[in-house]
Amino acid sequence: MPTILNDKVTISHSLGGCAFNDPSSMSSWPNALKVRIDDIGGWKKTAPLESITTPRGTGDGDYIASRFPARSRLLQIEGYITATSRTTLDVLFDLVISQAFPDNVDITLTRYEPIPKFIVGRLVDTVDPYQYMGDESSLRFSATLLCADPFKYDAINTISGSAGVAGVSSGGRTYPRVYPLIYDIIGAGSGNKIMIFNSGTANTYPTITINGPLLSGWRVENSTWRYQESFDISLAGAADVLVINNQTKSATINGAPVNGLLHGSWWPIRPGSNTIRLFGNYDPAVSFSVSGKSRWR
């Protein structure tokens, strides 16, 4: 049963790509009357969960894990081609196979619904043609994609922002100093914050870029949800750049990995509004930025 109405659908990968349900792209389908995708089974479902339990043994029931992680998502894609002849139809079906569903490459499928979203998957089965309405110049086709990351992402907008450091602004230093340094006092940088809004239904994980100089003892936090992370390093000057990728759980300073120096957690941006701050010794030259994409279950 058709479920996506007239939404444009694009497919892209390292070998090229194509568009369906898009009159402006019909020139890429020689002699085609219609080339459409009318059903994407599994798109509207939430990401499937892996239930993790351990039998209690002599007791009744099970112990349930604190978190059920999301499993991969299967998308069942169906569509149809209408052509001027059977010969043309065979050529168009070959184009569907080569341009839309090549094997052994990551395929990005974007659906232009009211909030356009994309997901990445791989072909896991045959691309099947079958006759459509008994018409020799028409056929239906189906293909199955396995999406290792089952979440859908905003295809148009990037959530992003930049600010300076919020922290101690003046007054010199007090000795002896107690380590690890924790900066809870907000001075001249108190207005420095980034407001991020995740319009999706799932946590999304941002990339944070910090430009020095910044002494060790700093932290970057999602103040809305009390999440924080830091690394036991200093950024000596403005040329030093620390990139923290919470999605891949990795961090580099000037390209060198520093994952093992993490304190805290690789925190997310939760659905809704999030306030992000960088705390540390205040310096007007310090800046940081946050980027990511809204994410849907």
Contacts in CASP RR format, 6 or more apart in sequence:
PFRMAT RR
TARGET T0000
AUTHOR 0000-0000-0000
METHOD contacts of the structure
MODEL  1
MPTILNDKVTISHSLGGCAFNDPSSMSSWPNALKVRIDDIGGWKKTAPLE
SITTPRGTGDGDYIASRFPARSRLLQIEGYITATSRTTLDVLFDLVISQA
FPDNVDITLTRYEPIPKFIVGRLVDTVDPYQYMGDESSLRFSATLLCADP
FKYDAINTISGSAGVAGVSSGGRTYPRVYPLIYDIIGAGSGNKIMIFNSG
TANTYPTITINGPLLSGWRVENSTWRYQESFDISLAGAADVLVINNQTKS
ATINGAPVNGLLHGSWWPIRPGSNTIRLFGNYDPAVSFSVSGKSRWR
1 39 0 8 1.000
2 38 0 8 1.000
2 39 0 8 1.000
3 38 0 8 1.000
3 39 0 8 1.000
3 40 0 8 1.000
3 41 0 8 1.000
3 43 0 8 1.000
3 44 0 8 1.000
4 21 0 8 1.000
4 37 0 8 1.000
4 38 0 8 1.000
4 39 0 8 1.000
4 40 0 8 1.000
4 43 0 8 1.000
4 111 0 8 1.000
4 113 0 8 1.000
6 21 0 8 1.000
7 21 0 8 1.000
7 111 0 8 1.000
7 112 0 8 1.000
7 113 0 8 1.000
8 19 0 8 1.000
8 20 0 8 1.000
8 21 0 8 1.000
8 22 0 8 1.000
8 111 0 8 1.000
8 112 0 8 1.000
9 19 0 8 1.000
9 20 0 8 1.000
9 21 0 8 1.000
9 37 0 8 1.000
9 40 0 8 1.000
9 109 0 8 1.000
9 110 0 8 1.000
9 111 0 8 1.000
9 112 0 8 1.000
10 17 0 8 1.000
10 18 0 8 1.000
10 19 0 8 1.000
10 20 0 8 1.000
10 22 0 8 1.000
10 109 0 8 1.000
10 110 0 8 1.000
10 112 0 8 1.000
11 17 0 8 1.000
11 18 0 8 1.000
11 19 0 8 1.000
11 20 0 8 1.000
11 99 0 8 1.000
11 100 0 8 1.000
11 101 0 8 1.000
11 107 0 8 1.000
11 108 0 8 1.000
11 109 0 8 1.000
11 110 0 8 1.000
12 107 0 8 1.000
12 108 0 8 1.000
12 110 0 8 1.000
13 102 0 8 1.000
13 105 0 8 1.000
13 106 0 8 1.000
13 107 0 8 1.000
13 108 0 8 1.000
14 105 0 8 1.000
14 106 0 8 1.000
15 98 0 8 1.000
15 102 0 8 1.000
15 105 0 8 1.000
16 99 0 8 1.000
17 99 0 8 1.000
17 100 0 8 1.000
18 25 0 8 1.000
18 28 0 8 1.000
18 29 0 8 1.000
18 95 0 8 1.000
18 96 0 8 1.000
18 99 0 8 1.000
18 100 0 8 1.000
19 25 0 8 1.000
19 28 0 8 1.000
20 35 0 8 1.000
20 36 0 8 1.000
20 37 0 8 1.000
20 79 0 8 1.000
20 100 0 8 1.000
21 36 0 8 1.000
21 37 0 8 1.000
26 32 0 8 1.000
26 35 0 8 1.000
28 99 0 8 1.000
29 35 0 8 1.000
29 81 0 8 1.000
29 92 0 8 1.000
29 95 0 8 1.000
30 88 0 8 1.000
30 91 0 8 1.000
30 92 0 8 1.000
31 83 0 8 1.000
31 84 0 8 1.000
31 85 0 8 1.000
31 88 0 8 1.000
31 91 0 8 1.000
31 92 0 8 1.000
32 81 0 8 1.000
32 82 0 8 1.000
32 83 0 8 1.000
32 88 0 8 1.000
32 92 0 8 1.000
33 82 0 8 1.000
33 83 0 8 1.000
33 84 0 8 1.000
34 80 0 8 1.000
34 81 0 8 1.000
34 82 0 8 1.000
35 81 0 8 1.000
35 82 0 8 1.000
35 92 0 8 1.000
35 96 0 8 1.000
36 79 0 8 1.000
36 80 0 8 1.000
36 81 0 8 1.000
37 77 0 8 1.000
37 78 0 8 1.000
37 79 0 8 1.000
38 78 0 8 1.000
38 79 0 8 1.000
38 80 0 8 1.000
39 76 0 8 1.000
39 77 0 8 1.000
39 78 0 8 1.000
39 79 0 8 1.000
40 75 0 8 1.000
40 76 0 8 1.000
40 77 0 8 1.000
40 78 0 8 1.000
40 109 0 8 1.000
40 111 0 8 1.000
41 75 0 8 1.000
41 76 0 8 1.000
41 77 0 8 1.000
41 78 0 8 1.000
42 73 0 8 1.000
42 74 0 8 1.000
42 75 0 8 1.000
42 76 0 8 1.000
43 75 0 8 1.000
43 111 0 8 1.000
43 152 0 8 1.000
45 73 0 8 1.000
46 201 0 8 1.000
46 297 0 8 1.000
47 70 0 8 1.000
47 71 0 8 1.000
47 73 0 8 1.000
47 150 0 8 1.000
47 151 0 8 1.000
47 202 0 8 1.000
47 297 0 8 1.000
48 70 0 8 1.000
48 71 0 8 1.000
48 72 0 8 1.000
48 73 0 8 1.000
48 150 0 8 1.000
49 68 0 8 1.000
49 69 0 8 1.000
49 70 0 8 1.000
49 71 0 8 1.000
50 68 0 8 1.000
50 69 0 8 1.000
50 70 0 8 1.000
50 71 0 8 1.000
51 64 0 8 1.000
51 65 0 8 1.000
51 68 0 8 1.000
52 64 0 8 1.000
52 65 0 8 1.000
52 68 0 8 1.000
52 69 0 8 1.000
53 62 0 8 1.000
53 63 0 8 1.000
53 64 0 8 1.000
53 65 0 8 1.000
54 62 0 8 1.000
54 63 0 8 1.000
54 65 0 8 1.000
55 61 0 8 1.000
55 62 0 8 1.000
55 63 0 8 1.000
56 62 0 8 1.000
56 63 0 8 1.000
70 150 0 8 1.000
70 151 0 8 1.000
70 297 0 8 1.000
71 150 0 8 1.000
72 146 0 8 1.000
72 147 0 8 1.000
72 148 0 8 1.000
72 149 0 8 1.000
72 150 0 8 1.000
73 119 0 8 1.000
73 146 0 8 1.000
73 147 0 8 1.000
73 150 0 8 1.000
74 124 0 8 1.000
74 144 0 8 1.000
74 145 0 8 1.000
74 146 0 8 1.000
74 147 0 8 1.000
75 109 0 8 1.000
75 119 0 8 1.000
75 121 0 8 1.000
75 144 0 8 1.000
75 145 0 8 1.000
75 147 0 8 1.000
76 142 0 8 1.000
76 144 0 8 1.000
77 109 0 8 1.000
77 142 0 8 1.000
77 143 0 8 1.000
77 144 0 8 1.000
77 145 0 8 1.000
78 140 0 8 1.000
78 141 0 8 1.000
78 142 0 8 1.000
79 140 0 8 1.000
79 141 0 8 1.000
79 142 0 8 1.000
80 132 0 8 1.000
80 138 0 8 1.000
80 139 0 8 1.000
80 140 0 8 1.000
80 141 0 8 1.000
81 89 0 8 1.000
81 92 0 8 1.000
81 93 0 8 1.000
81 96 0 8 1.000
81 138 0 8 1.000
81 139 0 8 1.000
81 141 0 8 1.000
82 132 0 8 1.000
82 135 0 8 1.000
82 137 0 8 1.000
82 138 0 8 1.000
83 89 0 8 1.000
83 92 0 8 1.000
83 137 0 8 1.000
83 138 0 8 1.000
84 137 0 8 1.000
85 137 0 8 1.000
86 136 0 8 1.000
86 137 0 8 1.000
88 137 0 8 1.000
89 136 0 8 1.000
89 137 0 8 1.000
89 138 0 8 1.000
89 139 0 8 1.000
93 129 0 8 1.000
93 139 0 8 1.000
93 141 0 8 1.000
96 127 0 8 1.000
96 141 0 8 1.000
97 127 0 8 1.000
100 143 0 8 1.000
101 107 0 8 1.000
101 123 0 8 1.000
101 127 0 8 1.000
101 143 0 8 1.000
102 123 0 8 1.000
103 122 0 8 1.000
103 123 0 8 1.000
104 122 0 8 1.000
104 123 0 8 1.000
105 122 0 8 1.000
106 120 0 8 1.000
106 121 0 8 1.000
106 122 0 8 1.000
107 120 0 8 1.000
107 121 0 8 1.000
107 122 0 8 1.000
107 123 0 8 1.000
107 145 0 8 1.000
108 118 0 8 1.000
108 119 0 8 1.000
108 120 0 8 1.000
108 121 0 8 1.000
109 118 0 8 1.000
109 119 0 8 1.000
109 120 0 8 1.000
109 121 0 8 1.000
109 145 0 8 1.000
110 116 0 8 1.000
110 117 0 8 1.000
110 118 0 8 1.000
110 155 0 8 1.000
111 117 0 8 1.000
111 118 0 8 1.000
112 155 0 8 1.000
115 154 0 8 1.000
115 156 0 8 1.000
115 199 0 8 1.000
116 154 0 8 1.000
116 155 0 8 1.000
116 156 0 8 1.000
117 152 0 8 1.000
117 153 0 8 1.000
117 154 0 8 1.000
117 155 0 8 1.000
117 296 0 8 1.000
118 152 0 8 1.000
118 153 0 8 1.000
118 155 0 8 1.000
119 147 0 8 1.000
119 149 0 8 1.000
119 150 0 8 1.000
119 151 0 8 1.000
119 152 0 8 1.000
119 153 0 8 1.000
120 147 0 8 1.000
120 148 0 8 1.000
120 149 0 8 1.000
121 145 0 8 1.000
121 146 0 8 1.000
121 147 0 8 1.000
121 148 0 8 1.000
122 145 0 8 1.000
122 146 0 8 1.000
122 148 0 8 1.000
123 143 0 8 1.000
123 144 0 8 1.000
123 145 0 8 1.000
124 144 0 8 1.000
124 145 0 8 1.000
124 146 0 8 1.000
125 143 0 8 1.000
125 144 0 8 1.000
127 141 0 8 1.000
127 142 0 8 1.000
127 143 0 8 1.000
128 141 0 8 1.000
128 142 0 8 1.000
128 143 0 8 1.000
129 139 0 8 1.000
129 140 0 8 1.000
129 141 0 8 1.000
130 139 0 8 1.000
130 140 0 8 1.000
130 141 0 8 1.000
131 138 0 8 1.000
131 139 0 8 1.000
131 140 0 8 1.000
132 138 0 8 1.000
132 139 0 8 1.000
132 140 0 8 1.000
151 202 0 8 1.000
151 295 0 8 1.000
151 296 0 8 1.000
151 297 0 8 1.000
152 295 0 8 1.000
152 296 0 8 1.000
153 204 0 8 1.000
153 293 0 8 1.000
153 294 0 8 1.000
153 295 0 8 1.000
153 296 0 8 1.000
154 199 0 8 1.000
154 200 0 8 1.000
154 293 0 8 1.000
154 294 0 8 1.000
154 295 0 8 1.000
157 293 0 8 1.000
157 294 0 8 1.000
158 291 0 8 1.000
158 292 0 8 1.000
158 293 0 8 1.000
159 196 0 8 1.000
159 197 0 8 1.000
159 198 0 8 1.000
159 204 0 8 1.000
159 206 0 8 1.000
159 269 0 8 1.000
159 290 0 8 1.000
159 291 0 8 1.000
159 292 0 8 1.000
159 293 0 8 1.000
159 294 0 8 1.000
160 196 0 8 1.000
160 289 0 8 1.000
160 290 0 8 1.000
160 291 0 8 1.000
160 292 0 8 1.000
161 194 0 8 1.000
161 196 0 8 1.000
161 289 0 8 1.000
161 290 0 8 1.000
161 291 0 8 1.000
162 194 0 8 1.000
162 287 0 8 1.000
162 288 0 8 1.000
162 289 0 8 1.000
162 290 0 8 1.000
163 191 0 8 1.000
163 192 0 8 1.000
163 193 0 8 1.000
163 194 0 8 1.000
163 276 0 8 1.000
163 277 0 8 1.000
163 278 0 8 1.000
163 287 0 8 1.000
163 288 0 8 1.000
163 289 0 8 1.000
164 189 0 8 1.000
164 192 0 8 1.000
164 278 0 8 1.000
164 284 0 8 1.000
164 286 0 8 1.000
164 287 0 8 1.000
164 288 0 8 1.000
165 189 0 8 1.000
165 192 0 8 1.000
165 214 0 8 1.000
165 218 0 8 1.000
165 278 0 8 1.000
165 279 0 8 1.000
165 280 0 8 1.000
165 281 0 8 1.000
165 282 0 8 1.000
165 283 0 8 1.000
165 286 0 8 1.000
165 287 0 8 1.000
165 288 0 8 1.000
166 186 0 8 1.000
166 187 0 8 1.000
166 189 0 8 1.000
166 190 0 8 1.000
166 191 0 8 1.000
166 192 0 8 1.000
166 193 0 8 1.000
166 277 0 8 1.000
166 278 0 8 1.000
166 279 0 8 1.000
166 280 0 8 1.000
166 282 0 8 1.000
167 183 0 8 1.000
167 185 0 8 1.000
167 186 0 8 1.000
167 187 0 8 1.000
167 188 0 8 1.000
167 189 0 8 1.000
167 190 0 8 1.000
167 279 0 8 1.000
167 280 0 8 1.000
167 281 0 8 1.000
167 282 0 8 1.000
168 183 0 8 1.000
168 185 0 8 1.000
168 187 0 8 1.000
168 280 0 8 1.000
168 281 0 8 1.000
168 282 0 8 1.000
169 187 0 8 1.000
169 188 0 8 1.000
169 189 0 8 1.000
169 282 0 8 1.000
170 187 0 8 1.000
170 188 0 8 1.000
170 282 0 8 1.000
180 217 0 8 1.000
180 232 0 8 1.000
180 263 0 8 1.000
181 215 0 8 1.000
181 216 0 8 1.000
181 217 0 8 1.000
182 217 0 8 1.000
182 219 0 8 1.000
183 217 0 8 1.000
183 218 0 8 1.000
183 219 0 8 1.000
183 279 0 8 1.000
183 280 0 8 1.000
183 281 0 8 1.000
184 279 0 8 1.000
186 279 0 8 1.000
187 282 0 8 1.000
188 282 0 8 1.000
189 282 0 8 1.000
192 277 0 8 1.000
192 278 0 8 1.000
193 223 0 8 1.000
193 275 0 8 1.000
193 276 0 8 1.000
193 277 0 8 1.000
194 275 0 8 1.000
194 276 0 8 1.000
194 277 0 8 1.000
194 288 0 8 1.000
194 289 0 8 1.000
194 290 0 8 1.000
195 273 0 8 1.000
195 274 0 8 1.000
195 275 0 8 1.000
195 276 0 8 1.000
196 206 0 8 1.000
196 269 0 8 1.000
196 273 0 8 1.000
196 274 0 8 1.000
196 275 0 8 1.000
196 276 0 8 1.000
196 290 0 8 1.000
197 272 0 8 1.000
197 273 0 8 1.000
197 274 0 8 1.000
198 204 0 8 1.000
198 269 0 8 1.000
198 270 0 8 1.000
198 271 0 8 1.000
198 272 0 8 1.000
198 274 0 8 1.000
198 294 0 8 1.000
198 295 0 8 1.000
199 271 0 8 1.000
199 272 0 8 1.000
199 294 0 8 1.000
200 271 0 8 1.000
200 272 0 8 1.000
200 294 0 8 1.000
200 295 0 8 1.000
200 296 0 8 1.000
201 271 0 8 1.000
201 295 0 8 1.000
201 296 0 8 1.000
201 297 0 8 1.000
202 271 0 8 1.000
202 295 0 8 1.000
202 296 0 8 1.000
202 297 0 8 1.000
203 268 0 8 1.000
203 269 0 8 1.000
203 270 0 8 1.000
203 271 0 8 1.000
203 295 0 8 1.000
204 247 0 8 1.000
204 268 0 8 1.000
204 269 0 8 1.000
204 292 0 8 1.000
204 293 0 8 1.000
204 294 0 8 1.000
204 295 0 8 1.000
205 245 0 8 1.000
205 246 0 8 1.000
205 247 0 8 1.000
205 266 0 8 1.000
205 267 0 8 1.000
205 268 0 8 1.000
205 269 0 8 1.000
205 292 0 8 1.000
206 246 0 8 1.000
206 247 0 8 1.000
206 268 0 8 1.000
206 269 0 8 1.000
206 276 0 8 1.000
206 290 0 8 1.000
206 291 0 8 1.000
206 292 0 8 1.000
207 243 0 8 1.000
207 244 0 8 1.000
207 245 0 8 1.000
207 246 0 8 1.000
207 247 0 8 1.000
207 290 0 8 1.000
207 291 0 8 1.000
207 292 0 8 1.000
208 220 0 8 1.000
208 243 0 8 1.000
208 244 0 8 1.000
208 246 0 8 1.000
208 276 0 8 1.000
208 288 0 8 1.000
208 289 0 8 1.000
208 290 0 8 1.000
209 241 0 8 1.000
209 242 0 8 1.000
209 243 0 8 1.000
209 244 0 8 1.000
209 288 0 8 1.000
209 289 0 8 1.000
209 291 0 8 1.000
210 220 0 8 1.000
210 235 0 8 1.000
210 241 0 8 1.000
210 242 0 8 1.000
210 244 0 8 1.000
210 278 0 8 1.000
210 286 0 8 1.000
210 287 0 8 1.000
210 288 0 8 1.000
211 235 0 8 1.000
211 238 0 8 1.000
211 240 0 8 1.000
211 241 0 8 1.000
211 286 0 8 1.000
211 287 0 8 1.000
211 288 0 8 1.000
212 235 0 8 1.000
212 236 0 8 1.000
212 237 0 8 1.000
212 238 0 8 1.000
212 240 0 8 1.000
212 241 0 8 1.000
212 242 0 8 1.000
212 283 0 8 1.000
212 285 0 8 1.000
212 286 0 8 1.000
212 287 0 8 1.000
213 234 0 8 1.000
213 235 0 8 1.000
213 236 0 8 1.000
213 237 0 8 1.000
213 238 0 8 1.000
213 240 0 8 1.000
213 283 0 8 1.000
213 285 0 8 1.000
213 286 0 8 1.000
214 234 0 8 1.000
214 235 0 8 1.000
214 280 0 8 1.000
214 281 0 8 1.000
214 283 0 8 1.000
214 286 0 8 1.000
215 234 0 8 1.000
215 280 0 8 1.000
215 281 0 8 1.000
216 232 0 8 1.000
216 233 0 8 1.000
216 234 0 8 1.000
217 230 0 8 1.000
217 232 0 8 1.000
217 280 0 8 1.000
218 230 0 8 1.000
218 278 0 8 1.000
218 279 0 8 1.000
218 280 0 8 1.000
218 281 0 8 1.000
219 228 0 8 1.000
219 229 0 8 1.000
219 230 0 8 1.000
219 263 0 8 1.000
219 278 0 8 1.000
219 279 0 8 1.000
219 280 0 8 1.000
220 228 0 8 1.000
220 229 0 8 1.000
220 230 0 8 1.000
220 244 0 8 1.000
220 276 0 8 1.000
220 277 0 8 1.000
220 278 0 8 1.000
220 279 0 8 1.000
220 288 0 8 1.000
221 227 0 8 1.000
221 228 0 8 1.000
221 229 0 8 1.000
221 267 0 8 1.000
221 276 0 8 1.000
221 277 0 8 1.000
221 279 0 8 1.000
222 228 0 8 1.000
222 267 0 8 1.000
222 268 0 8 1.000
222 269 0 8 1.000
222 270 0 8 1.000
222 274 0 8 1.000
222 275 0 8 1.000
222 276 0 8 1.000
223 275 0 8 1.000
223 276 0 8 1.000
223 277 0 8 1.000
224 270 0 8 1.000
224 273 0 8 1.000
224 274 0 8 1.000
224 275 0 8 1.000
225 267 0 8 1.000
225 270 0 8 1.000
225 274 0 8 1.000
227 265 0 8 1.000
227 267 0 8 1.000
227 268 0 8 1.000
228 264 0 8 1.000
228 265 0 8 1.000
228 267 0 8 1.000
229 244 0 8 1.000
229 246 0 8 1.000
229 262 0 8 1.000
229 263 0 8 1.000
229 264 0 8 1.000
229 265 0 8 1.000
229 266 0 8 1.000
229 267 0 8 1.000
230 262 0 8 1.000
230 263 0 8 1.000
230 264 0 8 1.000
231 242 0 8 1.000
231 244 0 8 1.000
231 251 0 8 1.000
231 253 0 8 1.000
231 258 0 8 1.000
231 261 0 8 1.000
231 262 0 8 1.000
231 263 0 8 1.000
232 261 0 8 1.000
232 263 0 8 1.000
233 242 0 8 1.000
233 253 0 8 1.000
233 258 0 8 1.000
233 261 0 8 1.000
235 241 0 8 1.000
235 242 0 8 1.000
235 253 0 8 1.000
238 285 0 8 1.000
239 254 0 8 1.000
240 253 0 8 1.000
240 254 0 8 1.000
241 253 0 8 1.000
241 254 0 8 1.000
242 251 0 8 1.000
242 252 0 8 1.000
242 253 0 8 1.000
242 258 0 8 1.000
243 251 0 8 1.000
243 252 0 8 1.000
243 253 0 8 1.000
243 255 0 8 1.000
244 251 0 8 1.000
245 251 0 8 1.000
246 266 0 8 1.000
246 267 0 8 1.000
246 268 0 8 1.000
249 259 0 8 1.000
249 266 0 8 1.000
250 257 0 8 1.000
250 259 0 8 1.000
251 257 0 8 1.000
251 258 0 8 1.000
251 259 0 8 1.000
251 261 0 8 1.000
251 262 0 8 1.000
252 258 0 8 1.000
269 276 0 8 1.000
269 292 0 8 1.000
276 290 0 8 1.000
278 286 0 8 1.000
278 288 0 8 1.000
END
